[in-house]
Amino acid sequence: MLVIFDNHMHLSERGYYIKAVEEFKRYGGTHLNFCPYTDVARIMREKSYNGIYEDALKLARNAEEKTGVKIFLTVGPYPIDYIKMREKLGREKAMELMKKGMEEARDFCMEGKAIAIGEIGRPHFKVEESIWEESNEIMLYGMEMAKEADVPVVLHMERASPENMKELADIADRVGIEKEKIIKHYSPPLIYENENFGIFPSVIAKEENIREAIAKGFRFMLETDYLDDKRRPGAVLALKTIPRKIKKLLEEGVIEEEEAIIINKENPERIYGISLE
């Protein structure tokens, strides 16, 4: 059986949840990397991210039991949480909660409950300079926590370009974390070394992106960033997208099975230190 891995997606009990995972499986999907939503009101009330991480683990295990699809977790403080908490709590307390969330994510990974810290990073839209600098400080702290746990970070940020991939590579050098352990979520097909500078692209799985990525090489993973929101069915991409597109490209001879195995099995196994069987 061919392993088909979606590197970044979301689930919600208020969404299609089990039905979405069943559809993924029906089209040939086998493994998911689930990044749970955060809840700023709850985080401020509980002064912790742990409750959200633990609830996400239960959500994943329930879906696994019901569908047979293996679901891994990536947990961490969402970068936009900082902006919302800063408005309510002020810079110092918001920063403290974000960093605590990073530490809790590190511990969650070290306990074997998650495989990466993410999606962390910085706002994908223009903000005032002080928020930008503080967000970068929090992102760097998250990388330090990932280094301690020996896991990757999954980054949310502005659209990837060779310029900001080079910036991330420089930050990785400062932190002392392997560049390959920095995964750019929602990446365009920046596959060449002079496009990604060693940062690992998680390519958003539109067909034109997959075709361009394959034409450049096989050092990437694929993601749908599926939102599981009934108000936006199939956004960002439907969970069935990756198995459907891989099957189509195999049938057309655009990709060989050995190459599909590199993208869907060998790359995630190496980057995350997991086994996909």
C-alpha positions as CSV (number, residue, x, y, z in Angstrom):
1,M,0.0,0.0,0.0
2,L,1.3,3.4,-1.0
3,V,1.7,5.8,2.0
4,I,0.0,9.2,1.4
5,F,0.8,11.9,4.0
6,D,-0.8,15.3,4.4
7,N,1.7,17.4,6.3
8,H,-0.5,20.1,7.6
9,M,-4.3,20.2,8.2
10,H,-6.8,21.0,10.9
11,L,-9.7,19.2,12.5
12,S,-12.7,20.4,14.5
13,E,-15.5,18.7,16.3
14,R,-17.7,21.4,14.9
15,G,-16.5,20.7,11.3
16,Y,-16.8,17.6,9.2
17,Y,-14.2,15.9,11.4
18,I,-14.6,12.1,11.1
19,K,-16.3,12.4,7.7
20,A,-13.4,14.4,6.4
21,V,-10.9,11.8,7.6
22,E,-13.0,8.9,6.2
23,E,-13.0,10.7,2.8
24,F,-9.2,11.1,3.0
25,K,-8.9,7.4,3.6
26,R,-11.4,6.5,0.8
27,Y,-9.3,8.2,-1.8
28,G,-6.1,6.5,-0.5
29,G,-4.9,8.7,2.3
30,T,-3.0,7.0,5.1
31,H,-1.4,9.5,7.4
32,L,-2.2,13.1,8.7
33,N,-0.3,15.8,10.6
34,F,-2.9,17.6,12.5
35,C,-2.4,21.1,13.8
36,P,-5.1,22.0,16.4
37,Y,-6.8,25.4,16.5
38,T,-6.1,27.6,19.6
39,D,-8.6,29.5,21.7
40,V,-7.3,32.8,23.0
41,A,-10.1,33.3,25.6
42,R,-9.4,29.8,27.0
43,I,-5.7,30.4,27.0
44,M,-6.0,33.6,29.0
45,R,-8.5,32.0,31.4
46,E,-6.3,28.9,32.0
47,K,-3.0,30.7,31.6
48,S,-1.8,27.7,29.6
49,Y,-1.9,26.0,26.3
50,N,-1.9,22.5,27.8
51,G,-5.6,22.0,27.8
52,I,-5.8,22.7,24.1
53,Y,-3.0,20.3,23.4
54,E,-4.5,17.5,25.4
55,D,-8.0,18.0,23.9
56,A,-6.4,17.9,20.4
57,L,-4.7,14.6,21.3
58,K,-8.1,13.1,22.3
59,L,-9.6,14.4,19.1
60,A,-6.9,12.7,17.1
61,R,-7.1,9.4,18.9
62,N,-10.9,9.3,18.5
63,A,-10.6,9.9,14.8
64,E,-7.8,7.3,14.5
65,E,-10.0,4.7,16.3
66,K,-13.0,5.4,14.0
67,T,-11.1,5.5,10.7
68,G,-7.8,3.7,10.9
69,V,-5.9,6.7,9.6
70,K,-2.8,7.4,11.6
71,I,-2.9,11.0,12.9
72,F,0.2,12.8,14.2
73,L,0.1,16.1,16.1
74,T,2.0,19.4,15.7
75,V,1.2,21.8,18.6
76,G,2.2,25.3,19.5
77,P,1.0,28.9,20.0
78,Y,-0.5,30.4,16.8
79,P,1.3,33.6,16.0
80,I,-1.9,35.7,15.8
81,D,-2.7,34.7,19.4
82,Y,0.0,37.1,20.5
83,I,-1.6,40.1,18.8
84,K,-5.0,39.3,20.4
85,M,-3.5,38.7,23.9
86,R,-1.3,41.7,23.7
87,E,-4.4,43.9,23.2
88,K,-6.0,42.4,26.3
89,L,-3.1,41.7,28.6
90,G,-0.3,44.0,27.5
91,R,3.0,43.1,25.9
92,E,4.7,41.5,29.0
93,K,1.9,39.0,30.0
94,A,1.1,38.1,26.4
95,M,4.8,37.4,25.7
96,E,5.0,35.3,28.9
97,L,2.0,33.2,27.8
98,M,3.3,32.7,24.3
99,K,6.7,31.5,25.6
100,K,5.0,29.3,28.2
101,G,3.0,27.8,25.3
102,M,6.2,27.0,23.5
103,E,7.6,25.3,26.6
104,E,4.5,23.3,27.0
105,A,4.7,22.3,23.3
106,R,8.3,21.2,23.9
107,D,7.3,19.1,26.8
108,F,4.4,17.6,24.8
109,C,6.8,16.6,22.1
110,M,9.3,15.2,24.6
111,E,6.5,13.0,26.0
112,G,5.9,11.6,22.5
113,K,2.5,13.2,22.1
114,A,3.4,15.4,19.2
115,I,6.1,15.4,16.5
116,A,6.7,19.1,16.0
117,I,6.1,22.6,17.4
118,G,3.8,24.6,15.2
119,E,2.3,26.3,13.6
120,I,4.3,29.1,15.2
121,G,5.9,32.1,13.5
122,R,4.8,35.7,12.8
123,P,1.9,37.5,11.3
124,H,1.2,37.0,7.6
125,F,0.0,40.6,7.3
126,K,1.5,44.0,8.0
127,V,1.7,45.0,11.6
128,E,3.5,47.7,13.6
129,E,7.2,47.3,14.0
130,S,7.1,46.5,17.7
131,I,4.7,43.6,17.1
132,W,6.9,42.3,14.3
133,E,10.0,42.4,16.4
134,E,8.3,40.7,19.4
135,S,6.8,38.0,17.1
136,N,10.2,37.3,15.8
137,E,11.5,37.0,19.4
138,I,8.7,34.5,20.2
139,M,9.4,32.5,16.9
140,L,13.1,32.3,17.8
141,Y,12.2,31.0,21.3
142,G,10.0,28.4,19.7
143,M,12.9,27.2,17.6
144,E,15.0,27.0,20.8
145,M,12.4,24.8,22.4
146,A,12.3,22.6,19.3
147,K,16.0,22.2,19.4
148,E,15.7,21.1,23.1
149,A,13.0,18.6,22.1
150,D,14.9,17.5,19.0
151,V,11.8,18.1,16.8
152,P,11.1,20.4,13.8
153,V,9.2,23.6,13.9
154,V,6.3,24.3,11.4
155,L,6.3,28.0,10.5
156,H,3.4,30.2,9.7
157,M,4.4,33.6,8.2
158,E,4.1,35.8,5.2
159,R,4.4,34.2,1.7
160,A,7.7,32.4,1.3
161,S,10.3,33.8,-1.0
162,P,14.0,33.2,-1.4
163,E,14.7,36.3,0.6
164,N,12.8,35.3,3.7
165,M,13.9,31.6,3.4
166,K,17.4,32.9,3.6
167,E,16.4,34.9,6.7
168,L,15.0,31.8,8.3
169,A,18.2,29.9,7.4
170,D,20.3,32.6,9.2
171,I,18.0,32.4,12.2
172,A,18.4,28.6,12.3
173,D,22.2,29.0,12.3
174,R,21.9,31.4,15.3
175,V,19.7,29.0,17.2
176,G,21.8,26.0,16.3
177,I,18.9,24.0,14.9
178,E,19.2,22.1,11.6
179,K,17.8,24.1,8.7
180,E,15.9,20.9,7.6
181,K,14.0,21.0,10.9
182,I,12.5,24.4,9.9
183,I,9.4,23.5,7.8
184,K,7.7,26.3,5.9
185,H,4.0,25.7,6.0
186,Y,1.9,26.8,3.0
187,S,5.0,27.0,0.8
188,P,5.1,27.6,-2.9
189,P,7.3,25.1,-4.8
190,L,10.7,26.6,-3.7
191,I,12.6,23.3,-4.1
192,Y,16.0,24.4,-5.4
193,E,18.7,25.1,-2.8
194,N,19.0,28.7,-4.0
195,E,15.3,29.1,-3.4
196,N,15.0,27.6,0.1
197,F,18.5,27.8,1.6
198,G,18.0,24.5,3.4
199,I,14.6,25.3,4.9
200,F,12.2,22.4,4.2
201,P,9.1,23.3,2.0
202,S,5.7,22.0,2.8
203,V,4.1,22.7,-0.5
204,I,0.4,23.7,-0.7
205,A,-1.0,20.8,-2.9
206,K,-2.5,22.6,-5.8
207,E,-1.8,20.6,-9.0
208,E,0.3,23.3,-10.6
209,N,2.4,23.5,-7.4
210,I,2.9,19.8,-7.3
211,R,3.9,19.6,-11.0
212,E,6.4,22.5,-10.6
213,A,7.9,21.0,-7.4
214,I,8.3,17.5,-9.0
215,A,10.0,19.1,-12.0
216,K,12.6,20.6,-9.6
217,G,13.2,17.6,-7.4
218,F,11.6,15.6,-4.5
219,R,12.8,17.4,-1.4
220,F,9.4,18.6,-0.2
221,M,6.2,17.4,1.5
222,L,2.6,18.2,0.6
223,E,-0.2,19.8,2.6
224,T,-3.8,20.9,2.1
225,D,-4.1,23.2,5.1
226,Y,-7.6,21.8,5.3
227,L,-9.6,24.1,7.7
228,D,-12.5,21.7,8.6
229,D,-14.9,24.7,8.7
230,K,-18.5,24.0,7.5
231,R,-18.9,27.6,6.6
232,R,-16.0,27.1,4.0
233,P,-16.3,23.5,2.8
234,G,-13.1,22.2,1.2
235,A,-11.0,25.2,2.2
236,V,-8.1,25.7,2.0
237,L,-8.0,22.4,0.0
238,A,-10.2,19.4,0.6
239,L,-8.6,16.6,2.6
240,K,-8.9,14.2,-0.3
241,T,-6.7,16.5,-2.5
242,I,-3.3,14.9,-2.0
243,P,-4.4,11.2,-2.5
244,R,-6.4,12.3,-5.6
245,K,-3.5,14.3,-7.1
246,I,-0.8,11.7,-6.4
247,K,-3.0,9.0,-8.0
248,K,-3.6,11.2,-11.1
249,L,0.1,12.1,-11.5
250,L,1.0,8.4,-11.2
251,E,-1.5,7.4,-13.8
252,E,-0.2,10.1,-16.2
253,G,3.4,9.0,-15.6
254,V,4.3,12.4,-14.3
255,I,5.7,10.8,-11.2
256,E,6.9,7.2,-10.5
257,E,5.9,5.3,-7.4
258,E,9.4,5.5,-6.0
259,E,9.3,9.3,-6.2
260,A,5.8,9.4,-4.5
261,I,7.4,7.3,-1.7
262,I,10.2,9.9,-1.3
263,I,7.6,12.7,-0.9
264,N,5.1,11.0,1.2
265,K,7.1,8.5,3.3
266,E,10.9,9.0,3.3
267,N,10.9,12.8,3.7
268,P,8.5,12.9,6.7
269,E,10.2,9.9,8.3
270,R,13.5,11.7,8.1
271,I,12.4,15.2,9.1
272,Y,10.1,14.1,12.0
273,G,11.9,11.0,13.1
274,I,8.7,8.9,12.7
275,S,7.7,5.7,11.0
276,L,5.0,5.6,8.4
277,E,3.8,2.1,8.0
